Amino acid sequence: MGLNRRDVLKVGGLSVVAAAIGGCGSLTQPEAPSKTQKTHMWLMPQPKGNRVVVVGGGFGGLALAKSVRQNNPESEVVVLERRDLFFSCPFSNTYLGELDDVDLGVLTRDYYGPAKEFGYRFVQCEVVGIDRAAKTVSTSLGDIEYDVLVLSPGIAYAYDQQFPQWDASKISRVAQEAPAAMIAGSEHLAFKRQLEQMDDGDVVITVPFGKYRCPPAPYERACMIAHYMEKEGIEGKVIILDAAKEPQAKAGAFKEAFNDLFKDRIVFVGEVKIKEVDVEAKEIVYTTEDESFTLKEHVLPYQVLNLIPQNKANPVIAMAGIETNAWGGAKLKGAGFVSVSDPSVYVVGDCVGHGIPASGQSANWAGKRAGKQIASRLGGKAVDEMVELPYKNANMCYSMVGADPEEAVMVTHEFVYENGMLVGKGFVPKDATSGKFRTTQLGRATREWYRGIMSDMFGV
Ligand SMILES: Cc1cc2nc3c(=O)[nH]c(=O)nc-3n(C[C@H](O)[C@H](O)[C@H](O)COP(=O)(O)OP(=O)(O)OC[C@H]3O[C@@H](n4cnc5c(N)ncnc54)[C@H](O)[C@@H]3O)c2cc1C
């Protein structure tokens, strides 16, 4: 009996393994050398055919897992996810605003249902290491081998880059007392609790510099919180402290909504640099520059602070040791989702190095597309990464701005291949009759979009 892949892993040098097993179809050798030999505790038995391991059961990972299974039912797909419960960031601002019928049940799902329905394995565990030479992922429960590895781990916060003067203890204190609520879970609930318990006074939302997840989210959030304060009769304002001069997405549409719907409630302050936060005194210190470039320091007391720090790619990308851009996003080949460093590694979701929006819709689009490409490759078929490009409405992002009646604004993005990467070209429509960006029709479309994408991922 010849050596199987696992035997080789146990007895041989890891570089021998790569040469011996060769991976699937046209996949060539990974580049990274593995320095150490390791005894493995395996998470599950070897697959009969090809195995696709997906890190991250979020918007990108779940779309991809389903797509691979649908397009190549023979392949084994395993989703590794550290959370026990799916919690959605999209639509979560309407939960903060307490729109009709939006409760936690609307935002959460179990992972077992879709795994059963679409035929992939779900394992709740934390990914702690990736050995590309051995094609092995290490997790909190054990190790797992892959033929194809897909990374869709989402974002992490970069408090340390934005506030180098803060130590780890200050960062964790601020993160708890002024939750960013840009990574789904406890932060959203803590933030909601703070809004429910607040006295009269201001809610401050900070918007960072650089690429961050869902650029319209802070402005939609401002509208939903302003509505909540009005509904509850809370005296105070929603103050947006933005690193940019204008809202960083759908600028005209949000400014119109702030002005028409919440003129005395929402205050937008642009070109702000956050200097310090005192969670005991409930004060935030920021600077602005006047026309003569003189810095002015402001001390702003708050009731509730939503400190959204700079974002960066989730550390799982660095764990894989693949080439990245300065933000930490994976550099990808051409218009596809394969890492430039390793043909066996795909990346989708917020961590792609393409110039497309960091949205759930983009992650879903990329997950489906990359899933199809992986399925074709495993089936020995040719893959055309340019198929259907340019792609109209690849991203459609709605933001609820009004509550009574529900009104929303939207942006659509066409994805085109330009200068060696995918790029999103945005368009923010206006209603021809009213001349306004926001409509009740888009309000209904926001709910329909959310229902649609959830049912696409979860089958219910
Ligand atoms: C307030 C808010 C509103 C938004 N609204 C919209 C909207 O209306 N429309 C829209 O299209 N997008 C919206 N988004 C953006 C959307 O949520 C993200 O772009 C999308 O979730 C990205 O998908 P992803 O797969 O890259 O990451 P995620 O969906 O975050 O999934 C990543 C998963 O990886 C897991 N993970 C991370 N590290 C590990 C590890 N080491 N081991 C195991 N698992 C790990 C995480 O737990 C997570 O479940 C919004 C975001 C926010 C914050």
The ligand as a MOL file (V3000), in Angstrom:
LIG
                    3D

  0  0  0     0  0            999 V3000
M  V30 BEGIN CTAB
M  V30 COUNTS 53 58 0 0 0
M  V30 BEGIN ATOM
M  V30 1 C -23.1550 48.6010 10.6490 0
M  V30 2 C -22.8850 47.9210 9.3410 0
M  V30 3 C -23.8400 47.9280 8.3360 0
M  V30 4 C -23.6000 47.3100 7.1300 0
M  V30 5 N -24.5660 47.3340 6.1650 0
M  V30 6 C -24.3490 46.7470 4.9720 0
M  V30 7 C -25.3580 46.7710 3.9790 0
M  V30 8 O -26.4360 47.3430 4.1570 0
M  V30 9 N -25.0990 46.1670 2.8000 0
M  V30 10 C -23.9170 45.5190 2.5630 0
M  V30 11 O -23.7470 44.9640 1.4700 0
M  V30 12 N -22.9270 45.4690 3.5020 0
M  V30 13 C -23.1180 46.0750 4.6900 0
M  V30 14 N -22.1310 46.0090 5.6680 0
M  V30 15 C -20.8020 45.4200 5.3590 0
M  V30 16 C -20.7290 43.9090 5.5630 0
M  V30 17 O -21.1070 43.5560 6.8710 0
M  V30 18 C -19.3080 43.3980 5.3150 0
M  V30 19 O -18.7440 44.0170 4.1940 0
M  V30 20 C -19.3140 41.8770 5.1200 0
M  V30 21 O -19.7240 41.2740 6.3410 0
M  V30 22 C -17.9610 41.3600 4.6890 0
M  V30 23 O -17.9820 39.9690 4.5580 0
M  V30 24 P -16.6990 39.0860 4.9830 0
M  V30 25 O -17.0360 37.6910 4.6350 0
M  V30 26 O -15.4790 39.7170 4.4370 0
M  V30 27 O -16.6040 39.2980 6.5610 0
M  V30 28 P -17.6300 38.8430 7.7090 0
M  V30 29 O -19.0150 38.8280 7.2040 0
M  V30 30 O -17.3250 39.6950 8.8890 0
M  V30 31 O -17.2000 37.3590 8.0210 0
M  V30 32 C -15.9360 37.0750 8.5630 0
M  V30 33 C -16.0810 35.8750 9.4870 0
M  V30 34 O -14.7840 35.3530 9.7830 0
M  V30 35 C -14.7730 34.9300 11.1350 0
M  V30 36 N -13.3810 34.8830 11.5860 0
M  V30 37 C -12.4950 35.9030 11.6800 0
M  V30 38 N -11.3160 35.4670 12.1570 0
M  V30 39 C -11.4570 34.1360 12.3760 0
M  V30 40 C -10.5820 33.1220 12.8750 0
M  V30 41 N -9.3220 33.3870 13.2470 0
M  V30 42 N -11.0620 31.8620 12.9760 0
M  V30 43 C -12.3390 31.5600 12.6060 0
M  V30 44 N -13.1990 32.4800 12.1280 0
M  V30 45 C -12.7650 33.7520 12.0100 0
M  V30 46 C -15.5960 35.9980 11.8260 0
M  V30 47 O -16.0940 35.5480 13.0790 0
M  V30 48 C -16.7110 36.2600 10.8190 0
M  V30 49 O -17.8520 35.4770 11.0560 0
M  V30 50 C -22.3620 46.6510 6.9020 0
M  V30 51 C -21.3910 46.6320 7.9070 0
M  V30 52 C -21.6370 47.2680 9.1070 0
M  V30 53 C -20.5840 47.2380 10.1770 0
M  V30 END ATOM
M  V30 BEGIN BOND
M  V30 1 1 1 2
M  V30 2 1 2 3
M  V30 3 2 2 52
M  V30 4 2 3 4
M  V30 5 1 4 5
M  V30 6 1 4 50
M  V30 7 2 5 6
M  V30 8 1 6 7
M  V30 9 1 6 13
M  V30 10 2 7 8
M  V30 11 1 7 9
M  V30 12 1 9 10
M  V30 13 2 10 11
M  V30 14 1 10 12
M  V30 15 2 12 13
M  V30 16 1 13 14
M  V30 17 1 14 15
M  V30 18 1 14 50
M  V30 19 1 15 16
M  V30 20 1 16 17
M  V30 21 1 16 18
M  V30 22 1 18 19
M  V30 23 1 18 20
M  V30 24 1 20 21
M  V30 25 1 20 22
M  V30 26 1 22 23
M  V30 27 1 23 24
M  V30 28 2 24 25
M  V30 29 1 24 26
M  V30 30 1 24 27
M  V30 31 1 27 28
M  V30 32 2 28 29
M  V30 33 1 28 30
M  V30 34 1 28 31
M  V30 35 1 31 32
M  V30 36 1 32 33
M  V30 37 1 33 34
M  V30 38 1 33 48
M  V30 39 1 34 35
M  V30 40 1 35 36
M  V30 41 1 35 46
M  V30 42 1 36 37
M  V30 43 1 36 45
M  V30 44 2 37 38
M  V30 45 1 38 39
M  V30 46 1 39 40
M  V30 47 2 39 45
M  V30 48 1 40 41
M  V30 49 2 40 42
M  V30 50 1 42 43
M  V30 51 2 43 44
M  V30 52 1 44 45
M  V30 53 1 46 47
M  V30 54 1 46 48
M  V30 55 1 48 49
M  V30 56 2 50 51
M  V30 57 1 51 52
M  V30 58 1 52 53
M  V30 END BOND
M  V30 END CTAB
M  END
